């Protein structure tokens, strides 16, 4: 019985893969690197983000030396664009359905809590989210990843069993988190990872539309 669905934010509920690529290129060029395409971004992006920047030619120590300042370069550009972005097709429909069926929905993200909530509010989705589990500082995702530990703590606080949780994301990170904690993973294509990378990570379900989540939950719960 599924009682909680944990959604990644960027690329999963928010359609921002191209905008993030553009913001990365803004940062890469600021540090003297060469811009990349969306295809290359989807092939190489990973968390910690420093590993990604190093993979596209930036000096690791140069990026980390002023991590807050460097992260701000990316975020300042991104925040100028994000208010024009839409949620992914089916996001409101799925979140509303979960709410109607008394299944809790949370966000797990490497982004920053208040900035996610600002966009959830703009997109009229905040009412469906019981908690945003994310970072508090801009440079946390640059240096490491911890959303798996945060989700694990939240599941424990809700007295839920791992098998009562679906983890939905567009990268291998969410698949790995689900496997680590014993939950069910759903990977969605056309986000921040290429389809081939998602398949290689072996999620329990690979979907092309958020609407497919409804049928998956119905199948599990019935």
Kinemage of the C-alpha trace (Angstrom):
@kinemage 1
@onewidth
@group {chain A} dominant
@subgroup {mainchain}
@vectorlist {calphas} color= white
{ca unk a 1} P 0.000 0.000 0.000
{ca unk a 2} L 1.511 3.315 -1.115
{ca unk a 3} L 1.054 6.041 1.497
{ca unk a 4} L 3.722 8.550 0.427
{ca unk a 5} L 5.079 9.742 -2.919
{ca unk a 6} L 8.379 11.634 -2.790
{ca unk a 7} L 8.931 13.751 -5.897
{ca unk a 8} L 12.172 15.243 -7.098
{ca unk a 9} L 11.633 18.871 -8.125
{ca unk a 10} L 13.877 20.057 -10.981
{ca unk a 11} L 13.090 18.198 -14.184
{ca unk a 12} L 10.470 16.018 -12.502
{ca unk a 13} L 7.675 18.360 -11.441
{ca unk a 14} L 9.240 21.491 -12.957
{ca unk a 15} L 10.068 21.570 -16.661
{ca unk a 16} L 13.467 23.277 -16.410
{ca unk a 17} L 16.122 21.074 -18.058
{ca unk a 18} L 16.934 23.608 -20.799
{ca unk a 19} L 16.915 26.523 -18.347
{ca unk a 20} L 19.296 24.712 -16.004
{ca unk a 21} L 21.552 23.956 -18.975
{ca unk a 22} L 21.524 27.648 -19.885
{ca unk a 23} L 22.338 28.630 -16.291
{ca unk a 24} L 25.177 26.083 -16.201
{ca unk a 25} L 26.553 27.549 -19.421
{ca unk a 26} L 26.366 31.041 -17.903
{ca unk a 27} L 28.479 29.781 -15.006
{ca unk a 28} L 30.826 27.727 -17.195
{ca unk a 29} L 31.540 30.759 -19.399
{ca unk a 30} L 32.064 32.959 -16.315
{ca unk a 31} L 34.867 30.611 -15.276
{ca unk a 32} L 36.398 30.493 -18.754
{ca unk a 33} L 34.957 27.184 -19.948
{ca unk a 34} L 33.139 26.168 -23.123
{ca unk a 35} L 29.315 25.933 -23.213
{ca unk a 36} L 27.559 22.602 -23.662
{ca unk a 37} L 24.352 21.396 -25.310
{ca unk a 38} L 21.268 20.018 -23.560
{ca unk a 39} L 22.196 16.571 -24.889
{ca unk a 40} L 25.651 16.734 -23.277
{ca unk a 41} L 24.121 18.096 -20.076
{ca unk a 42} L 21.765 15.108 -19.880
{ca unk a 43} L 24.669 12.738 -20.488
{ca unk a 44} L 26.951 14.258 -17.850
{ca unk a 45} L 24.944 15.998 -15.117
{ca unk a 46} L 25.341 14.552 -11.634
{ca unk a 47} L 25.326 15.457 -7.954
{ca unk a 48} L 27.567 16.594 -6.311
{ca unk a 49} L 27.489 19.236 -9.039
{ca unk a 50} L 31.229 19.799 -8.704
{ca unk a 51} L 31.721 16.388 -10.362
{ca unk a 52} L 29.637 17.579 -13.315
{ca unk a 53} L 31.544 20.847 -13.681
{ca unk a 54} L 34.836 18.985 -13.557
{ca unk a 55} L 33.584 16.579 -16.249
{ca unk a 56} L 32.942 19.492 -18.632
{ca unk a 57} L 36.389 20.990 -18.135
{ca unk a 58} L 36.299 23.326 -15.124
{ca unk a 59} L 38.992 23.276 -12.452
{ca unk a 60} L 37.603 21.564 -9.348
{ca unk a 61} L 39.523 23.605 -6.782
{ca unk a 62} L 38.763 26.876 -8.553
{ca unk a 63} L 35.044 26.158 -8.378
{ca unk a 64} L 35.109 25.031 -4.738
{ca unk a 65} L 37.379 27.833 -3.516
{ca unk a 66} L 34.511 30.334 -3.505
{ca unk a 67} L 31.593 27.897 -3.525
{ca unk a 68} L 28.900 30.300 -2.268
{ca unk a 69} L 29.957 33.058 -4.656
{ca unk a 70} L 30.216 30.635 -7.564
{ca unk a 71} L 26.854 29.031 -6.774
{ca unk a 72} L 25.296 32.490 -6.728
{ca unk a 73} L 26.419 33.035 -10.347
{ca unk a 74} L 24.340 30.044 -11.424
{ca unk a 75} L 21.351 30.784 -9.188
{ca unk a 76} L 21.113 34.484 -10.089
{ca unk a 77} L 20.791 33.595 -13.774
{ca unk a 78} L 18.417 30.687 -13.089
{ca unk a 79} L 16.095 32.709 -10.855
{ca unk a 80} L 15.667 35.330 -13.590
{ca unk a 81} L 14.230 32.619 -15.848
{ca unk a 82} L 12.387 30.243 -13.531
{ca unk a 83} L 9.253 32.363 -13.104
{ca unk a 84} L 8.465 31.798 -16.785
{ca unk a 85} L 8.625 28.026 -16.542
{ca unk a 86} L 5.682 25.648 -16.274
{ca unk a 87} L 5.175 22.474 -14.332
{ca unk a 88} L 5.524 19.266 -16.288
{ca unk a 89} L 2.413 17.983 -18.006
{ca unk a 90} L 0.169 16.119 -15.580
{ca unk a 91} L 1.814 17.451 -12.395
{ca unk a 92} L -1.295 19.132 -10.989
{ca unk a 93} L -3.526 16.240 -12.043
{ca unk a 94} L -1.344 13.657 -10.283
{ca unk a 95} L -0.842 15.732 -7.131
{ca unk a 96} L -4.572 16.425 -6.912
{ca unk a 97} L -5.362 12.726 -7.364
{ca unk a 98} L -2.916 11.767 -4.611
{ca unk a 99} L -4.494 14.333 -2.295
{ca unk a 100} L -8.007 13.073 -3.051
{ca unk a 101} L -6.863 9.539 -2.252
{ca unk a 102} L -5.178 10.634 0.984
{ca unk a 103} L -1.689 9.770 -0.213
{ca unk a 104} L 0.907 12.192 1.079
{ca unk a 105} L 3.204 14.001 -1.394
{ca unk a 106} L 6.555 15.588 -0.547
{ca unk a 107} L 9.388 17.186 -2.484
{ca unk a 108} L 12.946 15.868 -2.163
{ca unk a 109} L 15.448 18.129 -3.867
{ca unk a 110} L 19.025 19.406 -4.081
{ca unk a 111} L 17.616 22.895 -4.664
{ca unk a 112} L 16.788 25.406 -1.901
{ca unk a 113} L 13.602 25.098 0.192
{ca unk a 114} L 12.282 28.659 -0.005
{ca unk a 115} L 12.894 28.940 -3.753
{ca unk a 116} L 11.079 25.679 -4.435
{ca unk a 117} L 8.130 26.759 -2.289
{ca unk a 118} L 7.991 30.085 -4.110
{ca unk a 119} L 7.567 28.283 -7.427
{ca unk a 120} L 5.124 25.734 -5.993
{ca unk a 121} L 3.000 28.648 -4.838
{ca unk a 122} L 3.240 30.384 -8.231
{ca unk a 123} L 2.165 27.201 -9.989
{ca unk a 124} L -0.702 26.566 -7.513
{ca unk a 125} L 0.873 23.289 -6.387
{ca unk a 126} L 1.923 24.161 -2.840
{ca unk a 127} L -1.435 23.071 -1.394
{ca unk a 128} L -0.694 19.473 -2.444
{ca unk a 129} L 2.787 19.234 -0.863
{ca unk a 130} L 3.009 18.352 2.823
{ca unk a 131} L 6.733 19.110 3.101
{ca unk a 132} L 9.616 20.354 0.976
{ca unk a 133} L 12.715 18.363 1.894
{ca unk a 134} L 15.612 20.291 0.381
{ca unk a 135} L 18.712 22.395 1.054
{ca unk a 136} L 19.023 25.624 3.000
{ca unk a 137} L 22.165 27.011 1.330
{ca unk a 138} L 22.954 27.641 -2.335
{ca unk a 139} L 26.221 25.690 -2.404
{ca unk a 140} L 25.091 22.458 -0.701
{ca unk a 141} L 24.386 20.638 -3.973
{ca unk a 142} L 27.704 21.828 -5.389
{ca unk a 143} L 29.660 20.071 -2.644
{ca unk a 144} L 27.596 17.014 -1.772
{ca unk a 145} L 24.294 15.156 -1.750
{ca unk a 146} L 22.125 14.423 1.256
{ca unk a 147} L 18.510 14.210 0.176
{ca unk a 148} L 18.457 10.443 0.664
{ca unk a 149} L 19.303 10.836 4.341
{ca unk a 150} L 16.696 13.570 4.697
{ca unk a 151} L 14.004 11.420 3.099
{ca unk a 152} L 14.934 8.478 5.303
{ca unk a 153} L 14.542 10.652 8.408
{ca unk a 154} L 11.176 11.949 7.197
{ca unk a 155} L 9.848 8.440 6.519
{ca unk a 156} L 10.856 7.446 10.039
{ca unk a 157} L 9.168 10.537 11.506
{ca unk a 158} L 5.915 9.566 9.769
{ca unk a 159} L 6.068 5.981 11.056
{ca unk a 160} L 5.996 4.682 7.487
{ca unk a 161} L 7.549 1.536 6.092
{ca unk a 162} L 9.972 2.046 3.161
{ca unk a 163} L 7.813 -0.196 0.937
{ca unk a 164} L 4.913 2.237 1.451
{ca unk a 165} L 6.891 4.953 -0.370
{ca unk a 166} L 7.291 5.756 -4.067
{ca unk a 167} L 10.324 7.844 -5.067
{ca unk a 168} L 9.859 9.698 -8.363
{ca unk a 169} L 12.716 11.439 -10.154
{ca unk a 170} L 14.486 12.143 -13.417
{ca unk a 171} L 17.982 11.030 -12.400
{ca unk a 172} L 19.815 7.981 -11.104
{ca unk a 173} L 20.086 9.668 -7.684
{ca unk a 174} L 16.402 9.080 -6.892
{ca unk a 175} L 16.624 5.480 -8.127
{ca unk a 176} L 19.633 4.877 -5.882
{ca unk a 177} L 17.854 6.478 -2.909
{ca unk a 178} L 14.819 4.235 -3.392
{ca unk a 179} L 16.995 1.116 -3.616
{ca unk a 180} L 18.996 2.114 -0.553
{ca unk a 181} L 15.957 2.634 1.672
{ca unk a 182} L 13.884 -0.223 0.226
{ca unk a 183} L 11.269 1.881 -1.560
{ca unk a 184} L 9.843 1.713 -5.095
{ca unk a 185} L 11.495 3.870 -7.767
{ca unk a 186} L 9.891 5.615 -10.727
{ca unk a 187} L 12.143 7.339 -13.262
{ca unk a 188} L 10.674 9.879 -15.688
{ca unk a 189} L 12.263 10.655 -19.059
{ca unk a 190} L 12.894 14.048 -20.709
{ca unk a 191} L 14.199 15.632 -17.511
{ca unk a 192} L 17.827 16.169 -16.547
{ca unk a 193} L 19.106 12.676 -17.462
{ca unk a 194} L 19.162 10.882 -20.783
{ca unk a 195} L 16.848 7.897 -21.146
{ca unk a 196} L 19.833 5.563 -21.553
{ca unk a 197} L 21.256 6.655 -18.180
{ca unk a 198} L 17.903 6.089 -16.497
{ca unk a 199} L 17.563 2.606 -18.000
{ca unk a 200} L 21.091 1.737 -16.864
{ca unk a 201} L 20.147 2.639 -13.277
{ca unk a 202} L 17.322 0.041 -13.422
{ca unk a 203} L 14.326 1.776 -11.830
{ca unk a 204} L 11.269 -0.273 -10.911
{ca unk a 205} L 9.267 1.786 -13.420
{ca unk a 206} L 10.355 4.005 -16.330
{ca unk a 207} L 7.677 6.459 -17.471
{ca unk a 208} L 7.315 9.198 -20.062
{ca unk a 209} L 4.433 11.047 -18.395
{ca unk a 210} L 3.641 11.899 -14.785
{ca unk a 211} L 0.089 10.692 -15.391
{ca unk a 212} L 1.381 7.124 -15.486
{ca unk a 213} L 1.969 7.373 -11.722
{ca unk a 214} L -1.772 7.137 -11.074
{ca unk a 215} L -2.035 3.727 -12.761
{ca unk a 216} L 1.081 2.486 -10.963
{ca unk a 217} L -0.277 3.477 -7.542
{ca unk a 218} L -3.680 1.989 -8.351
{ca unk a 219} L -2.036 -1.280 -9.396
{ca unk a 220} L 0.049 -1.468 -6.211
{ca unk a 221} L -2.757 -0.446 -3.862
{ca unk a 222} L -5.367 -2.722 -5.389
